[in-house]
């Protein structure tokens, strides 16, 4: 934990001017979605609908179209035993400008900026296709804290309905996640269901189920 703090301090000092500029920019961004911001600040997660975001419904339709074209490709069929398959290609982003316009719209940027306290960087965009399989609870299927950065936001837009039988994203509330960090010595690696069950955490897990068009913003660096 201390080493991560020191690393962050060094990174800030090496680009102090940029760090200050990005933090000042946040003051100029007007966040109109106070409910989602309050949820993020309180629990590092919030649930909404694509209709609440600029071009959200258009993005949903575009993603459905891309999935329909790619789902039967031999490349995808060969990868079905993997946890998730990314169906998005660079050409899809070029052919569907609504994808980037949605992801970089000022209202969404303002929401995430106010949560971070600095202007975010769009690191990636993917269309994940996943289905239950018999590969077992391994790798990313195990509970974990993402280690890409100190805080991150993943925006999930459900293209199809996701039920408990679909293998939904599961996570713990922020206060429970902090308890897990305190109780598990090596919390920064994969954590087994058995360990969390032995520590009496498994009855507090959240299952992110929802209908097509649901949007969830989750900070997987803070949530287990």
C-alpha positions as CSV (number, residue, x, y, z in Angstrom):
1,X,0.0,0.0,0.0
2,X,2.8,2.4,0.9
3,X,4.7,1.7,-2.2
4,X,1.6,2.5,-4.3
5,X,1.2,5.8,-2.5
6,X,4.9,6.6,-3.2
7,X,4.6,5.7,-6.8
8,X,1.6,7.9,-7.2
9,X,3.4,10.8,-5.6
10,X,6.4,10.4,-7.9
11,X,4.1,10.3,-11.0
12,X,2.4,13.5,-9.9
13,X,5.7,15.2,-9.3
14,X,7.1,14.2,-12.7
15,X,4.1,15.8,-14.4
16,X,3.0,18.3,-11.9
17,X,1.9,21.0,-14.4
18,X,-0.3,18.5,-16.3
19,X,-1.7,17.2,-13.0
20,X,-2.7,20.7,-11.8
21,X,-4.2,21.6,-15.2
22,X,-6.4,18.5,-15.3
23,X,-7.6,19.1,-11.7
24,X,-8.4,22.8,-12.6
25,X,-10.4,21.7,-15.6
26,X,-12.8,19.7,-13.4
27,X,-14.1,23.0,-12.0
28,X,-15.2,24.1,-15.5
29,X,-17.3,20.9,-16.0
30,X,-20.9,21.0,-15.0
31,X,-22.2,17.7,-13.7
32,X,-26.0,17.5,-14.2
33,X,-26.5,14.0,-13.0
34,X,-26.2,14.5,-9.3
35,X,-27.8,11.1,-8.4
36,X,-25.2,9.1,-10.2
37,X,-22.5,11.3,-8.8
38,X,-23.7,10.8,-5.3
39,X,-23.9,7.0,-5.8
40,X,-20.3,6.9,-7.2
41,X,-19.0,9.0,-4.3
42,X,-20.8,6.9,-1.8
43,X,-20.3,3.4,-3.2
44,X,-18.0,3.6,-6.3
45,X,-20.9,2.3,-8.4
46,X,-24.1,3.5,-9.9
47,X,-26.8,2.0,-12.1
48,X,-28.7,3.9,-14.8
49,X,-30.1,3.6,-18.3
50,X,-28.7,4.2,-21.8
51,X,-31.6,6.7,-22.2
52,X,-30.0,8.9,-19.6
53,X,-26.8,9.5,-21.7
54,X,-26.2,11.3,-24.9
55,X,-26.8,9.0,-27.9
56,X,-27.1,6.1,-25.5
57,X,-30.0,4.4,-27.3
58,X,-28.2,4.8,-30.6
59,X,-25.1,3.1,-29.1
60,X,-27.2,0.3,-27.9
61,X,-28.6,-0.3,-31.4
62,X,-25.1,-0.1,-32.9
63,X,-23.7,-2.6,-30.5
64,X,-26.6,-5.0,-31.2
65,X,-25.9,-4.8,-34.9
66,X,-22.2,-5.5,-34.4
67,X,-22.9,-8.5,-32.2
68,X,-25.3,-9.8,-34.8
69,X,-22.6,-9.6,-37.5
70,X,-19.8,-11.1,-35.4
71,X,-21.4,-13.7,-33.2
72,X,-21.2,-16.5,-35.8
73,X,-17.7,-15.8,-37.1
74,X,-15.4,-18.8,-36.9
75,X,-12.9,-16.7,-34.9
76,X,-15.5,-16.0,-32.2
77,X,-16.7,-19.6,-32.1
78,X,-13.2,-20.9,-31.4
79,X,-12.9,-18.5,-28.4
80,X,-16.1,-19.5,-26.7
81,X,-14.2,-21.4,-23.9
82,X,-12.6,-18.1,-22.9
83,X,-14.1,-15.9,-20.2
84,X,-15.0,-13.1,-22.6
85,X,-14.6,-12.4,-26.3
86,X,-14.1,-8.9,-27.6
87,X,-16.2,-8.5,-30.8
88,X,-15.4,-4.8,-31.4
89,X,-13.0,-3.9,-34.3
90,X,-11.4,-0.6,-35.2
91,X,-13.6,-0.4,-38.3
92,X,-16.7,-0.5,-36.1
93,X,-15.6,2.6,-34.3
94,X,-15.0,4.3,-37.6
95,X,-18.4,3.2,-39.0
96,X,-20.3,4.1,-35.8
97,X,-19.2,7.6,-34.7
98,X,-21.9,7.5,-32.0
99,X,-19.6,5.2,-30.0
100,X,-16.9,7.8,-29.4
101,X,-19.4,10.6,-29.2
102,X,-21.2,8.8,-26.4
103,X,-18.0,7.9,-24.5
104,X,-16.5,11.5,-24.7
105,X,-19.7,13.5,-24.3
106,X,-19.3,16.4,-21.8
107,X,-22.0,15.1,-19.4
108,X,-20.4,11.7,-19.0
109,X,-16.9,13.2,-18.8
110,X,-18.2,15.7,-16.2
111,X,-19.7,12.9,-14.1
112,X,-16.5,10.8,-14.1
113,X,-14.3,13.8,-13.7
114,X,-16.1,14.9,-10.5
115,X,-15.7,11.4,-9.1
116,X,-12.0,11.2,-10.0
117,X,-11.2,14.8,-9.1
118,X,-9.4,15.0,-12.4
119,X,-10.2,14.7,-16.1
120,X,-10.3,11.0,-17.2
121,X,-8.5,9.3,-20.0
122,X,-10.5,6.9,-22.3
123,X,-8.3,3.9,-22.2
124,X,-10.3,1.3,-24.1
125,X,-13.6,0.4,-25.7
126,X,-14.8,-3.2,-26.2
127,X,-17.9,-5.3,-26.8
128,X,-17.6,-8.3,-24.6
129,X,-19.5,-11.4,-25.4
130,X,-19.6,-14.0,-22.7
131,X,-21.7,-17.0,-21.8
132,X,-21.6,-19.6,-19.0
133,X,-19.1,-22.4,-19.6
134,X,-17.4,-25.2,-17.7
135,X,-14.0,-23.6,-17.4
136,X,-14.4,-23.2,-13.6
137,X,-13.9,-20.2,-11.4
138,X,-10.4,-19.2,-12.5
139,X,-8.6,-16.0,-13.5
140,X,-10.8,-12.9,-13.8
141,X,-13.8,-15.0,-12.7
142,X,-12.3,-14.9,-9.2
143,X,-12.9,-11.9,-7.0
144,X,-10.2,-9.3,-7.3
145,X,-9.4,-5.6,-7.3
146,X,-8.2,-4.3,-10.6
147,X,-4.6,-3.1,-10.5
148,X,-4.4,-0.9,-13.6
149,X,-4.6,2.2,-11.5
150,X,-5.6,3.6,-8.1
151,X,-9.1,4.3,-9.2
152,X,-10.8,3.6,-12.6
153,X,-14.3,3.5,-14.1
154,X,-15.7,0.8,-16.3
155,X,-18.9,1.6,-18.0
156,X,-21.0,-1.5,-18.7
157,X,-23.9,-1.2,-21.2
158,X,-25.9,-4.4,-21.3
159,X,-26.7,-5.3,-24.9
160,X,-28.8,-8.3,-23.9
161,X,-30.8,-9.0,-20.8
162,X,-28.5,-10.4,-18.1
163,X,-29.9,-12.7,-15.4
164,X,-28.3,-14.7,-12.6
165,X,-28.0,-17.6,-15.0
166,X,-26.0,-15.5,-17.5
167,X,-23.0,-15.3,-15.3
168,X,-23.3,-11.6,-14.4
169,X,-20.7,-9.3,-13.0
170,X,-20.5,-9.7,-9.2
171,X,-19.0,-7.2,-6.7
172,X,-19.1,-6.1,-3.1
173,X,-20.1,-2.6,-1.9
174,X,-17.3,-0.3,-1.1
175,X,-17.5,-0.6,2.7
176,X,-17.4,-4.4,2.3
177,X,-14.6,-4.2,-0.2
178,X,-12.6,-2.1,2.3
179,X,-13.2,-4.8,5.0
180,X,-12.0,-7.5,2.5
181,X,-8.8,-5.5,2.0
182,X,-8.3,-5.4,5.8
183,X,-9.1,-9.1,6.3
184,X,-7.2,-10.7,3.3
185,X,-3.4,-10.3,3.5
186,X,-2.8,-10.6,-0.2
187,X,-5.9,-8.7,-1.4
188,X,-4.1,-7.5,-4.5
189,X,-4.2,-11.0,-6.1
190,X,-7.2,-13.3,-7.0
191,X,-9.3,-14.1,-4.0
192,X,-11.2,-17.5,-3.9
193,X,-14.9,-17.8,-3.1
194,X,-14.0,-20.2,-0.3
195,X,-11.7,-17.6,1.4
196,X,-14.5,-15.0,1.3
197,X,-17.0,-17.5,2.4
198,X,-14.8,-18.5,5.4
199,X,-14.6,-14.8,6.3
200,X,-18.4,-14.5,6.1
201,X,-18.4,-12.1,3.1
202,X,-20.2,-14.1,0.4
203,X,-23.7,-13.3,1.7
204,X,-23.0,-9.7,0.9
205,X,-22.2,-10.0,-2.8
206,X,-24.1,-8.0,-5.4
207,X,-25.1,-9.5,-8.7
208,X,-25.3,-7.0,-11.5
209,X,-28.3,-8.2,-13.4
210,X,-30.5,-6.1,-15.6
211,X,-32.4,-5.6,-18.8
212,X,-30.9,-4.6,-22.2
213,X,-30.0,-0.9,-22.1
214,X,-29.0,-0.9,-18.5
215,X,-25.8,1.1,-17.8
216,X,-23.6,0.5,-14.8
217,X,-20.5,2.6,-13.8
218,X,-18.2,0.6,-11.5
219,X,-14.8,1.4,-10.0
220,X,-13.2,-2.1,-10.0
221,X,-10.0,-0.7,-8.4
222,X,-11.9,0.1,-5.3
223,X,-14.6,-2.7,-5.4
224,X,-13.8,-6.4,-5.1
